[in-house]
């Protein structure tokens, strides 16, 4: 049963600007961990595997939160859900800011992960108050400012952590999130609820998927330690199997599943998921290894870079990633998705193998990371475009959510794999992993990426305009 809704109240530039400020603040808060991960590992006495877990906690929560946020935004109004979501993010940022150890910091990152749902909610709000043409412009502006905020966070996190403390690098963007949320609350009129949906939400599916992802990350993070404790490892594997089987059974029977697994029976969808997983595993290995390599002492085989220097050295990769989206979209329109994904996979595998062989100069690492970021962006954009256009319009959200979850799992597995390699390669009582650990990581990442070319050969060419 639906009710007659009042016409939406038009909004001005100030309200869109408030959403833009919120996008900048959340983008900055999301990006502070990557350039400062070696610093966090040092100050909190974390192993590389534990650092990898910290680097993906926010991403996993985001994948679980996004479909909930979008559905609730459609049901109860985008602004209402956005404000509540930002309250959770603000609490998470403050918890991260005061965290004295890894468990508390992980809790903060898990709560911060709700920020990933902010973008689709912002889009719901904009579309409710602006005509189609203006809403497209506003959505583009908000998306661009989120990317810009991520770059700002990458650059600022290091100086703030080194000159003030690691606590302030979380606190400052959190204060910005709180301030911009208050502005959105004041300047943005409320949007009414959308169409009603009596089927409810798939809470059992969400809980089981959360358990499966959490158990998988625990296994990958503790593999180096659990090799001598096979009973514990077997128990965790059994728990992972139970969560996965239970989730699959629930999703197959749910009236409104969180992720419709029947979509995976379609060749274009399962191929897209396999490709996304392989590409993201390869990318995330480098995302974790590069800052670690830059931070190692010069006396070993690293470059002795602090958090500030790492932020600047990662900036070319962030710029390349921001350019990859538009380039991937243009390439897909001109040449088709298969051509773009194949090209991107080659562009990704080559620098990964190159970094395994040559990483003695800082420009080797910076250039390789930039190429990897560009290639990953091209592939992900092409896969999302291909997936969205290969299904009926009503199934776009379901298919996209499958790609999103697969992307998160790929990034998490890759980061934890890299962390486990470095942990296993660190001598007992030492702090510097063997150089062969980095070489092995880059080779594995390149090989996994190269495997994706076997799948791209079977893809359809994709729509061209």
KOLFI-372286 format. One record per residue (C-alpha): x negated, y, z; residue number from 1. Coordinates in nm, 2 decimals. Layout:
BEGIN
X	Y	Z	NUM $
...
% end
This chain:
BEGIN
0.00	0.00	0.00	1 $
-0.14	0.34	-0.10	2 $
-0.05	0.69	0.01	3 $
-0.03	1.01	-0.19	4 $
-0.36	1.19	-0.15	5 $
-0.40	1.56	-0.14	6 $
-0.61	1.71	-0.42	7 $
-0.98	1.73	-0.32	8 $
-1.12	2.06	-0.19	9 $
-1.38	2.19	-0.43	10 $
-1.73	2.24	-0.29	11 $
-1.99	2.50	-0.36	12 $
-2.37	2.50	-0.39	13 $
-2.42	2.53	-0.02	14 $
-2.25	2.19	0.05	15 $
-2.45	2.03	-0.23	16 $
-2.76	2.19	-0.09	17 $
-2.69	2.04	0.25	18 $
-2.66	1.69	0.09	19 $
-2.99	1.77	-0.09	20 $
-3.16	1.86	0.24	21 $
-3.04	1.54	0.39	22 $
-3.18	1.35	0.09	23 $
-3.52	1.51	0.14	24 $
-3.52	1.44	0.51	25 $
-3.42	1.07	0.47	26 $
-3.67	1.02	0.18	27 $
-3.95	1.16	0.40	28 $
-3.85	0.95	0.70	29 $
-3.84	0.64	0.48	30 $
-4.19	0.69	0.34	31 $
-4.40	0.76	0.65	32 $
-4.50	0.40	0.73	33 $
-4.68	0.31	0.41	34 $
-4.97	0.55	0.42	35 $
-5.01	0.52	0.79	36 $
-4.98	0.14	0.82	37 $
-5.35	0.08	0.89	38 $
-5.33	0.35	1.16	39 $
-5.03	0.19	1.32	40 $
-5.19	-0.15	1.31	41 $
-5.50	-0.01	1.48	42 $
-5.31	0.18	1.75	43 $
-5.05	-0.09	1.82	44 $
-5.31	-0.38	1.79	45 $
-5.11	-0.55	1.51	46 $
-5.23	-0.83	1.28	47 $
-5.20	-0.77	0.91	48 $
-4.90	-1.01	0.91	49 $
-4.73	-0.81	1.18	50 $
-4.80	-0.49	0.99	51 $
-4.63	-0.65	0.68	52 $
-4.33	-0.73	0.89	53 $
-4.31	-0.36	1.00	54 $
-4.34	-0.24	0.64	55 $
-4.03	-0.44	0.52	56 $
-3.80	-0.41	0.83	57 $
-3.64	-0.09	0.70	58 $
-3.60	-0.23	0.35	59 $
-3.42	-0.55	0.47	60 $
-3.17	-0.35	0.68	61 $
-3.11	-0.12	0.39	62 $
-3.01	-0.41	0.16	63 $
-2.76	-0.53	0.42	64 $
-2.63	-0.18	0.50	65 $
-2.57	-0.05	0.15	66 $
-2.27	-0.27	0.05	67 $
-2.11	-0.21	0.38	68 $
-2.16	0.17	0.35	69 $
-2.02	0.18	0.00	70 $
-1.72	-0.02	0.08	71 $
-1.64	0.17	0.40	72 $
-1.70	0.50	0.22	73 $
-1.44	0.40	-0.04	74 $
-1.20	0.29	0.23	75 $
-1.23	0.56	0.50	76 $
-1.39	0.85	0.32	77 $
-1.75	0.91	0.22	78 $
-1.82	1.20	0.46	79 $
-1.68	1.03	0.76	80 $
-1.90	0.72	0.71	81 $
-2.20	0.92	0.61	82 $
-2.20	1.12	0.93	83 $
-2.18	0.80	1.14	84 $
-2.45	0.63	0.94	85 $
-2.68	0.93	0.99	86 $
-2.62	0.91	1.36	87 $
-2.75	0.55	1.36	88 $
-3.05	0.67	1.15	89 $
-3.12	0.95	1.39	90 $
-3.12	0.71	1.68	91 $
-3.36	0.48	1.49	92 $
-3.59	0.77	1.41	93 $
-3.61	0.87	1.78	94 $
-3.66	0.51	1.89	95 $
-3.95	0.49	1.64	96 $
-4.09	0.82	1.77	97 $
-4.12	0.70	2.13	98 $
-4.20	0.33	2.06	99 $
-4.49	0.21	2.27	100 $
-4.52	-0.13	2.10	101 $
-4.42	-0.34	1.80	102 $
-4.08	-0.47	1.92	103 $
-3.95	-0.13	2.00	104 $
-4.09	0.02	1.67	105 $
-3.93	-0.27	1.48	106 $
-3.60	-0.19	1.64	107 $
-3.63	0.18	1.54	108 $
-3.71	0.07	1.18	109 $
-3.41	-0.16	1.17	110 $
-3.18	0.13	1.28	111 $
-3.35	0.36	1.03	112 $
-3.28	0.12	0.75	113 $
-2.92	0.24	0.75	114 $
-3.04	0.54	0.56	115 $
-3.05	0.34	0.24	116 $
-2.67	0.36	0.24	117 $
-2.68	0.74	0.25	118 $
-2.73	0.78	-0.13	119 $
-2.42	0.59	-0.24	120 $
-2.21	0.77	0.03	121 $
-2.34	1.10	-0.10	122 $
-2.23	1.01	-0.45	123 $
-1.88	0.92	-0.32	124 $
-1.86	1.26	-0.15	125 $
-1.98	1.45	-0.46	126 $
-1.74	1.27	-0.69	127 $
-1.45	1.34	-0.46	128 $
-1.50	1.71	-0.47	129 $
-1.65	1.79	-0.82	130 $
-1.53	1.74	-1.17	131 $
-1.71	1.47	-1.37	132 $
-1.97	1.69	-1.54	133 $
-2.07	1.88	-1.23	134 $
-2.08	1.56	-1.02	135 $
-2.33	1.40	-1.26	136 $
-2.56	1.71	-1.22	137 $
-2.52	1.70	-0.84	138 $
-2.59	1.33	-0.82	139 $
-2.90	1.38	-1.03	140 $
-3.02	1.66	-0.80	141 $
-2.96	1.46	-0.48	142 $
-3.14	1.16	-0.63	143 $
-3.43	1.37	-0.74	144 $
-3.46	1.53	-0.40	145 $
-3.46	1.19	-0.23	146 $
-3.76	1.10	-0.44	147 $
-3.92	1.43	-0.37	148 $
-3.87	1.38	0.00	149 $
-4.04	1.04	-0.03	150 $
-4.35	1.21	-0.19	151 $
-4.35	1.48	0.09	152 $
-4.34	1.21	0.35	153 $
-4.62	1.02	0.19	154 $
-4.84	1.33	0.19	155 $
-4.74	1.47	0.53	156 $
-4.74	1.15	0.74	157 $
-5.11	1.12	0.76	158 $
-5.20	1.47	0.86	159 $
-4.92	1.47	1.12	160 $
-5.02	1.13	1.27	161 $
-5.39	1.23	1.28	162 $
-5.36	1.59	1.40	163 $
-5.06	1.53	1.64	164 $
-4.98	1.17	1.69	165 $
-4.80	0.88	1.53	166 $
-4.50	0.97	1.74	167 $
-4.45	1.31	1.56	168 $
-4.46	1.16	1.22	169 $
-4.13	0.99	1.30	170 $
-3.99	1.27	1.51	171 $
-4.03	1.56	1.27	172 $
-3.84	1.41	0.98	173 $
-3.58	1.27	1.23	174 $
-3.52	1.63	1.35	175 $
-3.47	1.73	0.98	176 $
-3.22	1.45	0.94	177 $
-3.03	1.56	1.25	178 $
-3.02	1.93	1.13	179 $
-2.92	1.85	0.77	180 $
-2.65	1.61	0.90	181 $
-2.50	1.89	1.11	182 $
-2.50	2.11	0.80	183 $
-2.33	1.85	0.59	184 $
-2.07	1.81	0.87	185 $
-2.01	2.18	0.88	186 $
-2.02	2.26	0.50	187 $
-1.88	1.95	0.34	188 $
-1.49	1.92	0.35	189 $
-1.36	1.58	0.43	190 $
-1.27	1.34	0.15	191 $
-0.96	1.13	0.20	192 $
-0.97	0.75	0.21	193 $
-0.96	0.57	-0.12	194 $
-0.76	0.27	-0.21	195 $
-0.68	0.03	0.06	196 $
-0.82	-0.32	0.07	197 $
-0.64	-0.57	0.30	198 $
-0.90	-0.84	0.24	199 $
-1.13	-0.70	0.51	200 $
-1.51	-0.73	0.51	201 $
-1.72	-1.04	0.50	202 $
-1.88	-1.00	0.85	203 $
-1.97	-1.37	0.88	204 $
-2.15	-1.35	0.55	205 $
-2.34	-1.04	0.67	206 $
-2.45	-1.20	1.00	207 $
-2.56	-1.53	0.83	208 $
-2.76	-1.34	0.56	209 $
-2.92	-1.12	0.83	210 $
-3.02	-1.44	1.02	211 $
-3.16	-1.60	0.71	212 $
-3.37	-1.29	0.61	213 $
-3.49	-1.24	0.97	214 $
-3.59	-1.60	1.01	215 $
-3.77	-1.60	0.67	216 $
-3.97	-1.29	0.78	217 $
-4.06	-1.45	1.11	218 $
-4.19	-1.76	0.94	219 $
-4.40	-1.56	0.69	220 $
-4.53	-1.33	0.96	221 $
-4.63	-1.61	1.19	222 $
-4.76	-1.87	0.94	223 $
-5.13	-1.82	1.04	224 $
-5.05	-1.88	1.40	225 $
-4.79	-2.16	1.35	226 $
-5.03	-2.38	1.16	227 $
-5.14	-2.53	1.49	228 $
-4.78	-2.55	1.62	229 $
-4.59	-2.76	1.37	230 $
-4.29	-2.82	1.59	231 $
-4.22	-2.45	1.62	232 $
-4.27	-2.41	1.25	233 $
-4.04	-2.70	1.17	234 $
-3.77	-2.55	1.40	235 $
-3.79	-2.21	1.22	236 $
-3.77	-2.38	0.88	237 $
-3.46	-2.58	1.01	238 $
-3.30	-2.25	1.13	239 $
-3.37	-2.09	0.79	240 $
-3.21	-2.38	0.62	241 $
-2.91	-2.37	0.85	242 $
-2.86	-2.00	0.80	243 $
-2.89	-2.03	0.42	244 $
-2.65	-2.33	0.39	245 $
-2.40	-2.16	0.62	246 $
-2.42	-1.83	0.43	247 $
-2.37	-2.01	0.10	248 $
-2.07	-2.20	0.23	249 $
-1.91	-1.88	0.37	250 $
-1.97	-1.68	0.05	251 $
-1.81	-1.95	-0.16	252 $
-1.49	-1.95	0.05	253 $
-1.46	-1.58	0.15	254 $
-1.17	-1.38	-0.01	255 $
-1.40	-1.08	-0.04	256 $
-1.75	-1.21	-0.02	257 $
-2.04	-0.98	0.05	258 $
-2.22	-1.13	-0.25	259 $
-2.02	-1.34	-0.50	260 $
-2.24	-1.63	-0.56	261 $
-2.03	-1.74	-0.86	262 $
-2.20	-1.46	-1.05	263 $
-2.52	-1.66	-1.03	264 $
-2.38	-1.92	-1.26	265 $
-2.41	-1.67	-1.54	266 $
-2.74	-1.70	-1.73	267 $
-2.79	-1.33	-1.76	268 $
-2.75	-1.28	-1.38	269 $
-2.97	-1.57	-1.26	270 $
-3.24	-1.48	-1.50	271 $
-3.22	-1.12	-1.39	272 $
-3.25	-1.23	-1.03	273 $
-3.55	-1.46	-1.10	274 $
-3.72	-1.18	-1.29	275 $
-3.65	-0.93	-1.02	276 $
-3.79	-1.16	-0.75	277 $
-4.11	-1.23	-0.94	278 $
-4.17	-0.87	-1.03	279 $
-4.11	-0.75	-0.68	280 $
-4.33	-1.01	-0.52	281 $
-4.62	-0.91	-0.74	282 $
-4.56	-0.54	-0.67	283 $
-4.52	-0.57	-0.30	284 $
-4.85	-0.76	-0.26	285 $
-5.03	-0.45	-0.40	286 $
-4.82	-0.21	-0.20	287 $
-4.94	-0.38	0.12	288 $
-5.30	-0.45	0.01	289 $
-5.40	-0.12	-0.14	290 $
-5.37	0.09	0.18	291 $
-5.55	-0.18	0.38	292 $
-5.84	-0.18	0.13	293 $
-5.86	0.20	0.13	294 $
-5.88	0.20	0.51	295 $
-6.15	-0.06	0.55	296 $
-6.49	0.08	0.66	297 $
-6.74	0.18	0.39	298 $
-7.00	-0.05	0.56	299 $
-6.78	-0.34	0.47	300 $
-6.63	-0.31	0.12	301 $
-6.37	-0.05	0.17	302 $
-6.36	0.33	0.15	303 $
-6.31	0.45	0.51	304 $
-6.00	0.65	0.43	305 $
-5.79	0.78	0.71	306 $
-5.41	0.82	0.70	307 $
-5.43	1.17	0.54	308 $
-5.66	1.05	0.26	309 $
-5.45	0.74	0.20	310 $
-5.14	0.96	0.15	311 $
-5.32	1.17	-0.11	312 $
-5.46	0.86	-0.28	313 $
-5.11	0.70	-0.30	314 $
-4.96	1.01	-0.45	315 $
-5.03	0.93	-0.81	316 $
-4.85	0.60	-0.76	317 $
-4.55	0.79	-0.61	318 $
-4.54	1.03	-0.91	319 $
-4.56	0.73	-1.15	320 $
-4.28	0.56	-0.97	321 $
-4.06	0.87	-1.00	322 $
-4.13	0.89	-1.38	323 $
-4.06	0.52	-1.43	324 $
-3.68	0.55	-1.39	325 $
-3.62	0.80	-1.67	326 $
-3.88	0.63	-1.89	327 $
-3.72	0.29	-1.83	328 $
-3.38	0.42	-1.91	329 $
-3.50	0.58	-2.24	330 $
-3.69	0.27	-2.33	331 $
-3.39	0.04	-2.27	332 $
-3.17	0.26	-2.49	333 $
-3.43	0.26	-2.77	334 $
-3.59	-0.08	-2.76	335 $
-3.36	-0.30	-2.54	336 $
-3.40	-0.44	-2.19	337 $
-3.61	-0.74	-2.29	338 $
-3.88	-0.53	-2.46	339 $
-3.90	-0.30	-2.16	340 $
-3.92	-0.58	-1.90	341 $
-4.18	-0.77	-2.11	342 $
-4.39	-0.46	-2.15	343 $
-4.36	-0.38	-1.79	344 $
-4.46	-0.73	-1.68	345 $
-4.77	-0.71	-1.89	346 $
-4.85	-0.36	-1.75	347 $
-4.81	-0.50	-1.40	348 $
-5.01	-0.82	-1.44	349 $
-5.31	-0.66	-1.60	350 $
-5.40	-0.41	-1.32	351 $
-5.33	-0.68	-1.06	352 $
-5.59	-0.91	-1.22	353 $
-5.82	-0.61	-1.28	354 $
-5.81	-0.51	-0.91	355 $
-5.90	-0.87	-0.82	356 $
-6.21	-0.84	-1.03	357 $
-6.30	-0.47	-0.99	358 $
-6.23	-0.27	-0.68	359 $
-6.56	-0.11	-0.59	360 $
-6.47	0.25	-0.67	361 $
-6.18	0.44	-0.53	362 $
-6.06	0.54	-0.87	363 $
-6.02	0.17	-0.96	364 $
-5.78	0.13	-0.67	365 $
-5.59	0.46	-0.73	366 $
-5.55	0.40	-1.11	367 $
-5.45	0.03	-1.06	368 $
-5.19	0.13	-0.80	369 $
-5.04	0.40	-1.03	370 $
-5.01	0.16	-1.32	371 $
-4.85	-0.10	-1.09	372 $
-4.59	0.15	-0.96	373 $
-4.51	0.27	-1.32	374 $
-4.47	-0.09	-1.44	375 $
-4.25	-0.19	-1.15	376 $
-4.02	0.11	-1.20	377 $
-3.99	0.03	-1.57	378 $
-3.90	-0.34	-1.50	379 $
-3.65	-0.27	-1.22	380 $
-3.47	0.01	-1.42	381 $
-3.44	-0.22	-1.72	382 $
-3.32	-0.51	-1.51	383 $
-3.06	-0.30	-1.33	384 $
-2.94	-0.15	-1.67	385 $
-2.93	-0.49	-1.83	386 $
-2.73	-0.64	-1.54	387 $
-2.49	-0.35	-1.52	388 $
-2.41	-0.37	-1.89	389 $
-2.39	-0.75	-1.91	390 $
-2.08	-0.79	-1.69	391 $
-1.73	-0.64	-1.69	392 $
-1.70	-0.30	-1.53	393 $
-1.51	-0.44	-1.22	394 $
-1.81	-0.68	-1.16	395 $
-2.08	-0.42	-1.18	396 $
-2.10	-0.37	-0.80	397 $
-2.12	-0.74	-0.73	398 $
-2.39	-0.80	-0.99	399 $
-2.59	-0.50	-0.87	400 $
-2.58	-0.62	-0.51	401 $
-2.73	-0.96	-0.62	402 $
-3.02	-0.77	-0.78	403 $
-3.06	-0.55	-0.47	404 $
-3.08	-0.85	-0.23	405 $
-3.31	-1.03	-0.46	406 $
-3.53	-0.72	-0.48	407 $
-3.55	-0.69	-0.10	408 $
-3.63	-1.06	-0.06	409 $
-3.91	-1.03	-0.33	410 $
-4.06	-0.73	-0.16	411 $
-4.04	-0.89	0.18	412 $
-4.20	-1.22	0.07	413 $
-4.48	-1.04	-0.12	414 $
-4.57	-0.82	0.17	415 $
-4.56	-1.10	0.42	416 $
-4.77	-1.32	0.19	417 $
-5.03	-1.05	0.16	418 $
-5.03	-0.99	0.54	419 $
-5.06	-1.37	0.61	420 $
-5.36	-1.39	0.36	421 $
-5.54	-1.11	0.54	422 $
-5.46	-1.25	0.88	423 $
-5.59	-1.59	0.78	424 $
-5.90	-1.44	0.63	425 $
-6.00	-1.24	0.94	426 $
-6.26	-1.43	1.15	427 $
-6.16	-1.50	1.51	428 $
-6.24	-1.20	1.73	429 $
-6.30	-0.99	1.42	430 $
-6.11	-0.71	1.26	431 $
-6.22	-0.71	0.90	432 $
-6.08	-0.97	0.67	433 $
-6.30	-1.14	0.41	434 $
-6.30	-0.97	0.08	435 $
-6.19	-1.29	-0.08	436 $
-5.85	-1.25	0.09	437 $
-5.79	-0.93	-0.11	438 $
-5.91	-1.11	-0.43	439 $
-5.68	-1.40	-0.36	440 $
-5.39	-1.17	-0.30	441 $
-5.43	-0.98	-0.62	442 $
-5.48	-1.30	-0.82	443 $
-5.17	-1.46	-0.68	444 $
-4.97	-1.14	-0.74	445 $
-5.09	-1.12	-1.10	446 $
-5.01	-1.49	-1.16	447 $
-4.66	-1.46	-1.01	448 $
-4.60	-1.15	-1.23	449 $
-4.72	-1.34	-1.54	450 $
-4.47	-1.61	-1.47	451 $
-4.20	-1.36	-1.54	452 $
-4.29	-1.36	-1.90	453 $
-4.17	-1.71	-1.94	454 $
-3.83	-1.59	-1.83	455 $
-3.82	-1.28	-2.05	456 $
-3.86	-1.50	-2.36	457 $
-3.52	-1.65	-2.29	458 $
-3.34	-1.31	-2.23	459 $
-3.11	-1.15	-2.48	460 $
-3.26	-0.83	-2.63	461 $
-3.02	-0.61	-2.45	462 $
-2.81	-0.33	-2.59	463 $
-2.98	-0.06	-2.79	464 $
-2.84	0.27	-2.90	465 $
% end
